[in-house]
Amino acid sequence: MPLEAGLLEILACPACHAPLSEQEAELICTGQDCGLAYPVRDGIPVLLVDEARRPA
């Protein structure tokens, strides 16, 4: 289930404050040095650094 466009515009990575992009069931940080992937569970973004997946 995609997030509302207005919500996606105001969300930012909690670690580096870069914008996020939506890919499948995750929000991916667009920061060059960060790249954390935050899960979306039941349509709710979980923006906790401890819950984020590190880039490969």
Secondary structure by P-SEA (a helix, b strand, c coil): ccccaaaaaaccccccccbbbbcccbbbbcccccbbbbbbcccccccccccccccc
